[in-house]
Amino acid sequence: MIQFLLNRELRSEHALDPNLTVLDYLREHRGKTGTKEGCASGDCGACTVVVGELEGERLRYRTLNSCLTFVASLHGKQLISVEDLKHQGRLHSVQQAMVDCHGSQCGFCTPGFVMSLFALQKNASGQAPDKAQTLEALAGNLCRCTGYRPILDAAAQACQQAQPDHFDQAEAATVEQLKAIAPRTTASLEHNGKHCLLPLTIGELAELYRANPEARLLAGGTDLALEVTQQHRSLPAMIYVGHIAALKRIEVTDDTLVIGAAAPLTDCYTALADDYPDFGELLHRFASLQIRNQGTLGGNIGNASPIGDAPPLLIALGATLVLRQGNRTRRLALEDYFIDYKVTARQEAEFIEAIHVPRPRAGQSLRAYKVSKRLDDDISAVCAAFNLTLVDGVLREARVAFGGMAAIAKRARACEAVLQGAPLGAELIERACAALAHDFTPLSDFRASQAYRLLTAQNLLRKCFLELTAPGVATRVTDYV
């Protein structure tokens, strides 16, 4: 059984299909059809809902793509859909702002925009967000009719003129409701031979996974859910790890960032951006806020996609994984985790427990670049990471990694060999660019051709050189598309 709040209504669900998405639960089981299905892949934002979770004595609101969220992950949380905003016959202030600013035409995308605006308003803490924060909040919502100016006007009105609403008035009571249903034992959701288990500790997870090695691990589910929504597969067994506090911890030591495998990307941002600003810039372009609220660093590694954004940066930084199987743990360099396309060194019933990222040393500089067709909410054609340690004009250490250039995210060893120990200069960079042709023979696909990928990779190395030697000449990662 799982328990959650549907707005303020306690729902105890005993026999739902674990493959059921929150979108279909709302529409087909609860008759709440305001939440729309546009793409069923987390790209359009029409299905955006807000989930409230306890953070101390307060509620933290996050936007999610309900089309990619399995219903079991709602256990112990509050689900808010667009129907819940109107109160006592009056539109919520974010809804009224969309009306006043003419932010809707056909209306199909409007519920998703409204929910993103609602979360933006709630998380603003009484201060109007700046334009960058507003654009980030809305980047995962697409509109084909209005253009975005009236929607941005609505965001400004909703946040600048925000008044306490019925959610604020009920917050204390909602907090008490969530405390009452907070998970205390391993829960499960079962239906027609399919099941999802929800452990609370790493030890419980290890035992359950050894007993059910065929189960799929579910963290954010932003990639796993596509097997159901796009490929129409059925997942007979899942283990949800989102309630395991130890897997969501982020610890900063003198020399290492320790990031739990189930920490959402939005929670990883500050620690990574403080040490490596380019990592932070890239995370801003990692899919959408809805995806970052849900997707995890461990999941981005575990799905072994050759175009995952985080692995090239982590490989360049020399990150290592803590892998656990039962009571046994081992450390493995991330670059050794990837073996071939979708093939990893993970053993049966073994899972990623944490990612260890070395903190920067004197002279070290990380430059990272993502090239995609759109600035926001898009997948890389090429992702490059250059971790260079420059001392007295000499490259004492060079670690270079790429995504989108091979069947796995991998280091450019020949390029590194040219750079290592040499004085930094234009002639050196040209030799290193030539070496990239020995490191990679990329594929041509619908995102980019082989020739484009190789030339782009070389040009990104040249761009890195310009940034290091002629600041202000080259644009930064957020300007490069």
C-alpha positions as CSV (number, residue, x, y, z in Angstrom):
1,M,0.0,0.0,0.0
2,I,1.1,3.6,-0.7
3,Q,-0.3,6.7,0.9
4,F,-0.2,10.3,-0.3
5,L,-2.1,13.5,-0.3
6,L,-4.1,14.4,-3.4
7,N,-4.1,18.1,-2.6
8,R,-5.4,17.7,1.0
9,E,-7.3,14.4,0.5
10,L,-5.5,11.3,1.9
11,R,-5.3,8.6,-0.7
12,S,-4.4,5.0,0.3
13,E,-3.9,2.9,-2.8
14,H,-3.6,-0.8,-2.4
15,A,-3.7,-2.3,-5.9
16,L,-2.5,0.1,-8.6
17,D,-0.3,-1.1,-11.5
18,P,3.3,0.1,-10.6
19,N,3.7,1.0,-14.3
20,L,0.9,3.6,-13.9
21,T,2.1,7.1,-14.4
22,V,0.8,10.0,-12.3
23,L,-0.6,11.5,-15.5
24,D,-2.8,8.5,-16.2
25,Y,-3.7,8.2,-12.5
26,L,-5.0,11.7,-12.5
27,R,-6.9,11.5,-15.7
28,E,-8.2,7.9,-15.7
29,H,-8.5,7.1,-12.0
30,R,-9.4,10.4,-10.5
31,G,-11.1,12.2,-13.4
32,K,-8.8,15.2,-13.2
33,T,-8.3,15.9,-16.9
34,G,-6.8,19.4,-16.5
35,T,-3.4,17.8,-16.7
36,K,-2.6,17.2,-20.4
37,E,-0.6,14.7,-22.3
38,G,1.5,16.3,-25.0
39,C,4.5,14.2,-25.7
40,A,4.7,11.4,-23.0
41,S,8.4,11.9,-23.0
42,G,9.0,14.9,-20.7
43,D,9.7,17.4,-23.5
44,C,6.6,19.7,-23.6
45,G,5.6,20.3,-20.0
46,A,1.8,20.1,-20.7
47,C,1.6,17.4,-18.0
48,T,3.4,19.4,-15.3
49,V,2.2,18.9,-11.7
50,V,3.6,20.0,-8.4
51,V,4.7,17.7,-5.6
52,G,5.1,18.9,-2.0
53,E,7.6,17.3,0.3
54,L,8.6,17.9,3.9
55,E,11.8,19.8,4.4
56,G,12.0,20.2,8.1
57,E,8.9,21.9,9.3
58,R,8.1,23.4,5.9
59,L,6.9,22.3,2.5
60,R,9.2,22.2,-0.5
61,Y,7.4,22.4,-3.9
62,R,8.8,20.9,-7.0
63,T,7.5,20.7,-10.5
64,L,7.5,17.3,-12.2
65,N,6.5,15.8,-15.5
66,S,3.6,13.6,-14.5
67,C,4.0,11.5,-17.7
68,L,7.4,10.3,-16.5
69,T,6.5,9.8,-12.8
70,F,5.3,6.4,-11.6
71,V,2.6,6.6,-9.1
72,A,4.5,4.6,-6.5
73,S,6.9,7.5,-6.1
74,L,4.1,9.7,-4.6
75,H,4.3,7.7,-1.3
76,G,4.4,10.1,1.6
77,K,4.1,13.2,-0.6
78,Q,1.5,15.8,-1.6
79,L,0.3,15.9,-5.3
80,I,-1.1,19.2,-6.6
81,S,-2.7,19.4,-10.0
82,V,-4.2,22.4,-11.8
83,E,-7.7,21.6,-10.5
84,D,-6.5,22.3,-7.0
85,L,-5.5,25.9,-7.5
86,K,-9.0,27.4,-7.9
87,H,-10.5,28.0,-4.4
88,Q,-14.0,29.0,-3.4
89,G,-14.9,30.0,-7.0
90,R,-11.9,32.3,-7.4
91,L,-8.9,31.7,-9.7
92,H,-5.5,31.4,-8.1
93,S,-3.4,34.4,-8.7
94,V,-1.2,32.6,-11.2
95,Q,-4.3,31.6,-13.2
96,Q,-5.6,35.1,-13.0
97,A,-2.3,36.5,-14.2
98,M,-2.5,34.2,-17.3
99,V,-5.9,35.6,-18.0
100,D,-5.0,39.3,-17.4
101,C,-1.8,39.0,-19.6
102,H,-3.4,37.0,-22.4
103,G,-1.0,34.2,-21.9
104,S,-3.3,31.5,-23.3
105,Q,-4.8,30.8,-26.8
106,C,-5.7,27.1,-27.5
107,G,-5.1,26.4,-23.8
108,F,-3.6,22.9,-24.2
109,C,-0.3,23.9,-22.7
110,T,-1.8,26.3,-20.2
111,P,-2.2,24.0,-17.3
112,G,1.5,23.0,-17.4
113,F,2.5,26.7,-17.5
114,V,0.2,27.5,-14.6
115,M,1.7,24.7,-12.5
116,S,5.3,25.9,-13.3
117,L,4.2,29.5,-12.3
118,F,2.6,28.2,-9.1
119,A,5.9,26.5,-8.1
120,L,7.9,29.6,-9.1
121,Q,5.7,31.8,-6.9
122,K,5.8,29.4,-4.0
123,N,9.6,29.0,-4.0
124,A,10.2,32.8,-4.5
125,S,9.9,33.3,-0.7
126,G,8.2,36.6,-1.0
127,Q,10.8,38.1,-3.5
128,A,10.1,38.5,-7.1
129,P,12.4,36.2,-9.2
130,D,14.6,37.7,-11.8
131,K,14.3,37.0,-15.5
132,A,16.8,34.2,-15.5
133,Q,15.0,32.4,-12.7
134,T,11.7,32.9,-14.5
135,L,13.1,31.6,-17.8
136,E,14.6,28.6,-16.0
137,A,11.2,27.8,-14.4
138,L,9.4,27.9,-17.7
139,A,12.1,26.4,-20.0
140,G,10.4,23.0,-19.7
141,N,7.0,24.2,-21.0
142,L,6.4,24.7,-24.7
143,C,3.7,26.8,-26.3
144,R,2.9,26.8,-30.1
145,C,0.3,29.6,-30.0
146,T,1.1,32.7,-28.0
147,G,4.8,33.2,-28.1
148,Y,6.3,33.6,-24.6
149,R,6.1,37.3,-23.9
150,P,2.6,37.3,-22.4
151,I,3.4,34.3,-20.3
152,L,6.5,36.0,-19.0
153,D,4.3,39.0,-18.2
154,A,2.0,36.7,-16.3
155,A,5.0,35.3,-14.4
156,A,6.0,38.8,-13.4
157,Q,2.5,39.7,-12.3
158,A,1.9,36.5,-10.4
159,C,5.2,36.8,-8.4
160,Q,5.3,40.5,-7.8
161,Q,1.7,40.7,-6.6
162,A,1.6,37.4,-4.8
163,Q,-0.7,37.2,-1.8
164,P,-1.1,34.4,0.8
165,D,-3.4,31.7,-0.7
166,H,-5.2,28.7,0.6
167,F,-2.1,26.6,0.4
168,D,-0.3,29.0,2.7
169,Q,-3.3,29.0,5.1
170,A,-3.3,25.2,5.2
171,E,0.4,24.6,5.3
172,A,0.7,23.8,9.0
173,A,-2.2,21.2,8.6
174,T,-0.6,19.8,5.5
175,V,2.7,19.4,7.3
176,E,1.0,17.5,10.0
177,Q,-0.8,15.3,7.5
178,L,2.5,14.5,5.7
179,K,4.2,13.7,9.1
180,A,1.4,11.3,9.8
181,I,2.0,9.3,6.6
182,A,5.8,9.6,6.4
183,P,7.2,6.2,5.4
184,R,8.3,4.2,8.4
185,T,8.6,0.7,7.0
186,T,9.3,-0.7,3.5
187,A,6.1,-0.3,1.5
188,S,5.0,-2.1,-1.7
189,L,2.6,-1.6,-4.5
190,E,1.4,-4.7,-6.3
191,H,-1.1,-5.5,-9.0
192,N,-1.6,-8.4,-11.5
193,G,1.9,-9.9,-10.7
194,K,3.7,-6.6,-11.0
195,H,5.2,-5.0,-8.0
196,C,7.3,-2.0,-6.8
197,L,9.1,-2.1,-3.5
198,L,10.0,1.1,-1.5
199,P,12.8,0.5,1.0
200,L,14.0,3.1,3.5
201,T,17.7,2.2,4.0
202,I,20.6,1.2,1.9
203,G,20.8,-2.1,3.8
204,E,17.2,-2.9,2.9
205,L,17.8,-1.9,-0.7
206,A,20.8,-4.2,-0.9
207,E,18.8,-7.2,0.5
208,L,15.8,-6.6,-1.7
209,Y,17.9,-6.2,-4.8
210,R,19.8,-9.4,-4.1
211,A,16.4,-11.2,-3.6
212,N,15.0,-9.5,-6.8
213,P,18.0,-9.0,-9.2
214,E,15.6,-8.7,-12.1
215,A,14.0,-5.6,-10.6
216,R,14.7,-2.2,-12.2
217,L,15.9,0.5,-9.9
218,L,13.7,3.5,-9.9
219,A,15.1,6.9,-8.8
220,G,13.8,9.8,-10.8
221,G,12.5,7.5,-13.6
222,T,12.9,10.2,-16.3
223,D,14.6,7.6,-18.5
224,L,13.1,4.4,-17.2
225,A,9.6,5.6,-17.7
226,L,10.2,6.1,-21.4
227,E,10.2,2.3,-21.7
228,V,6.6,2.3,-20.6
229,T,5.3,5.5,-22.3
230,Q,7.3,5.4,-25.6
231,Q,8.2,1.7,-26.0
232,H,5.0,0.3,-24.4
233,R,6.9,-2.2,-22.3
234,S,5.7,-3.6,-19.0
235,L,8.1,-3.5,-16.0
236,P,7.2,-6.4,-13.8
237,A,9.4,-5.4,-10.9
238,M,10.8,-2.1,-9.6
239,I,12.6,-0.9,-6.5
240,Y,12.1,2.8,-5.7
241,V,15.1,4.3,-4.0
242,G,13.7,7.9,-3.4
243,H,13.0,7.3,0.3
244,I,16.6,6.3,1.2
245,A,18.0,9.4,2.9
246,A,21.6,8.1,2.7
247,L,21.4,7.9,-1.1
248,K,20.3,11.5,-1.3
249,R,23.0,13.0,0.9
250,I,25.5,15.5,-0.4
251,E,28.7,15.9,1.7
252,V,31.5,18.3,1.1
253,T,34.9,17.4,2.6
254,D,38.2,19.1,2.2
255,D,39.1,17.2,-0.9
256,T,36.0,15.5,-2.1
257,L,32.3,16.0,-3.0
258,V,30.3,12.9,-2.0
259,I,27.0,12.8,-3.9
260,G,24.4,10.2,-3.1
261,A,23.3,8.4,-6.3
262,A,19.6,9.3,-5.7
263,A,20.2,13.0,-5.0
264,P,18.1,15.0,-7.5
265,L,20.1,17.2,-9.9
266,T,18.6,20.4,-8.5
267,D,20.0,19.4,-5.1
268,C,23.5,18.7,-6.6
269,Y,23.7,22.0,-8.3
270,T,25.1,24.2,-5.6
271,A,27.9,21.9,-4.5
272,L,29.0,21.2,-8.1
273,A,28.6,24.9,-9.3
274,D,30.6,26.3,-6.3
275,D,33.6,24.2,-7.2
276,Y,33.2,24.0,-10.9
277,P,31.1,26.9,-12.4
278,D,31.0,25.3,-15.8
279,F,29.4,22.2,-14.3
280,G,26.7,24.5,-12.9
281,E,26.3,26.2,-16.3
282,L,25.8,22.8,-17.9
283,L,23.3,21.7,-15.3
284,H,21.2,24.7,-16.2
285,R,21.0,23.3,-19.7
286,F,20.3,19.7,-18.5
287,A,16.9,19.0,-19.9
288,S,14.3,21.1,-18.0
289,L,13.7,22.1,-14.4
290,Q,11.0,19.4,-14.2
291,I,13.5,16.8,-15.2
292,R,16.3,18.1,-12.9
293,N,13.8,18.1,-10.0
294,Q,13.4,14.4,-10.5
295,G,16.4,13.0,-12.4
296,T,19.5,12.0,-10.4
297,L,23.2,12.0,-10.9
298,G,23.3,8.3,-10.3
299,G,20.6,7.7,-12.9
300,N,22.4,9.8,-15.5
301,I,25.4,7.5,-15.0
302,G,23.5,4.3,-14.5
303,N,21.6,4.4,-17.8
304,A,25.0,4.4,-19.6
305,S,23.8,6.7,-22.4
306,P,26.6,7.9,-24.7
307,I,25.0,11.4,-24.7
308,G,24.4,11.8,-21.0
309,D,25.6,15.2,-20.0
310,A,27.2,14.5,-16.6
311,P,29.5,11.6,-17.4
312,P,32.0,13.4,-19.6
313,L,32.5,16.1,-16.9
314,L,32.8,13.6,-14.1
315,I,35.3,11.5,-16.1
316,A,37.4,14.5,-16.8
317,L,37.3,15.3,-13.1
318,G,38.5,11.8,-12.2
319,A,35.3,10.9,-10.4
320,T,34.9,7.5,-8.8
321,L,31.8,5.4,-7.9
322,V,31.0,3.5,-4.8
323,L,29.2,0.3,-5.9
324,R,27.4,-1.9,-3.5
325,Q,26.3,-5.5,-3.7
326,G,24.7,-6.9,-0.5
327,N,27.2,-5.9,2.3
328,R,30.1,-5.5,0.0
329,T,31.2,-2.2,-1.5
330,R,33.9,-1.4,-4.0
331,R,35.4,1.7,-5.6
332,L,35.6,2.1,-9.4
333,A,36.8,4.9,-11.5
334,L,33.9,6.2,-13.5
335,E,35.8,5.9,-16.8
336,D,36.1,2.2,-16.1
337,Y,32.4,1.8,-15.4
338,F,31.4,2.2,-19.1
339,I,32.4,-0.7,-21.3
340,D,30.3,-0.5,-24.5
341,Y,27.0,0.9,-25.6
342,K,24.6,0.4,-22.6
343,V,27.1,-2.1,-21.1
344,T,28.7,-1.3,-17.8
345,A,30.9,-3.0,-15.2
346,R,28.0,-3.3,-12.8
347,Q,27.5,-6.8,-11.5
348,E,24.2,-8.6,-10.8
349,A,22.3,-6.9,-7.9
350,E,25.0,-4.2,-7.6
351,F,24.0,-0.6,-7.5
352,I,25.6,2.8,-7.4
353,E,25.7,4.1,-3.9
354,A,27.6,7.4,-4.3
355,I,29.7,9.4,-6.6
356,H,33.0,10.9,-5.3
357,V,34.1,14.0,-7.2
358,P,37.6,15.4,-6.4
359,R,37.6,19.1,-5.4
360,P,39.7,21.6,-7.4
361,R,43.4,22.0,-6.8
362,A,45.6,25.1,-7.4
363,G,46.0,25.8,-11.1
364,Q,43.1,23.5,-12.1
365,S,40.4,24.7,-14.5
366,L,37.4,22.8,-15.8
367,R,35.8,23.9,-19.1
368,A,32.7,22.2,-20.3
369,Y,30.6,22.7,-23.4
370,K,27.3,21.3,-24.6
371,V,26.4,21.6,-28.3
372,S,22.7,21.0,-29.1
373,K,20.0,22.2,-31.5
374,R,18.2,24.2,-28.7
375,L,19.7,26.0,-25.8
376,D,17.2,24.5,-23.3
377,D,15.6,21.1,-22.9
378,D,17.6,19.3,-25.5
379,I,20.0,16.4,-25.8
380,S,23.7,16.9,-26.7
381,A,25.1,16.3,-30.1
382,V,28.6,16.7,-28.5
383,C,29.4,17.3,-24.9
384,A,33.1,18.2,-24.1
385,A,34.9,18.5,-20.8
386,F,38.5,19.8,-20.4
387,N,40.1,19.5,-17.0
388,L,43.5,21.2,-17.3
389,T,46.0,22.1,-14.6
390,L,48.2,24.9,-15.8
391,V,51.3,25.8,-13.8
392,D,53.7,28.5,-15.1
393,G,52.3,28.2,-18.6
394,V,52.8,24.4,-18.7
395,L,50.0,21.9,-18.8
396,R,51.0,19.7,-15.8
397,E,47.8,17.6,-16.1
398,A,45.2,17.2,-18.9
399,R,42.1,15.1,-18.7
400,V,39.8,15.4,-21.7
401,A,36.5,13.6,-22.1
402,F,33.6,13.7,-24.6
403,G,30.0,12.5,-24.9
404,G,28.3,11.9,-28.2
405,M,31.6,10.9,-29.9
406,A,31.5,7.2,-29.2
407,A,29.3,4.4,-27.9
408,I,30.2,5.5,-24.4
409,A,31.4,8.7,-22.7
410,K,35.2,8.4,-22.8
411,R,38.5,10.1,-22.5
412,A,40.5,11.4,-25.4
413,R,43.8,9.6,-24.6
414,A,45.7,10.7,-27.7
415,C,44.7,14.3,-27.3
416,E,45.7,14.1,-23.6
417,A,49.1,12.7,-24.5
418,V,49.8,15.7,-26.8
419,L,48.8,18.2,-24.1
420,Q,50.4,16.6,-21.1
421,G,53.5,18.4,-19.8
422,A,53.7,20.8,-22.8
423,P,53.7,24.6,-22.8
424,L,50.2,25.9,-23.6
425,G,50.2,27.5,-27.1
426,A,48.3,27.7,-30.4
427,E,50.6,25.2,-32.1
428,L,50.1,22.7,-29.3
429,I,46.3,23.0,-29.5
430,E,46.3,22.3,-33.2
431,R,48.3,19.1,-32.7
432,A,45.9,18.1,-29.9
433,C,43.0,18.8,-32.3
434,A,44.6,16.5,-34.9
435,A,44.9,13.8,-32.2
436,L,41.2,13.8,-31.6
437,A,40.8,12.2,-35.0
438,H,42.7,9.2,-33.6
439,D,40.6,9.1,-30.4
440,F,37.2,9.1,-32.0
441,T,35.3,7.9,-35.1
442,P,31.9,9.3,-34.3
443,L,28.6,8.1,-35.9
444,S,26.3,10.1,-38.1
445,D,22.7,10.2,-36.9
446,F,19.8,12.6,-36.9
447,R,21.5,14.9,-34.4
448,A,24.7,15.4,-36.2
449,S,27.0,13.9,-38.9
450,Q,30.3,12.3,-38.2
451,A,32.2,15.2,-39.8
452,Y,30.3,17.8,-37.8
453,R,30.9,16.0,-34.5
454,L,34.7,15.7,-35.1
455,L,35.0,19.3,-36.3
456,T,32.9,20.5,-33.4
457,A,35.0,18.6,-30.9
458,Q,38.2,20.1,-32.3
459,N,36.6,23.6,-32.3
460,L,35.6,23.2,-28.6
461,L,39.2,22.5,-27.7
462,R,40.2,25.7,-29.6
463,K,37.5,27.6,-27.8
464,C,38.8,26.3,-24.4
465,F,42.3,27.5,-25.4
466,L,40.9,31.0,-26.2
467,E,39.1,31.2,-22.9
468,L,42.2,30.3,-21.0
469,T,44.5,32.6,-22.9
470,A,42.3,35.5,-24.1
471,P,39.4,35.9,-21.6
472,G,36.5,37.8,-23.2
473,V,37.3,36.7,-26.8
474,A,35.4,33.4,-26.5
475,T,31.8,33.1,-25.4
476,R,30.9,31.0,-22.4
477,V,29.0,27.7,-22.3
478,T,25.6,29.3,-22.0
479,D,26.1,31.2,-25.2
480,Y,27.3,28.3,-27.3
481,V,24.8,26.3,-29.3
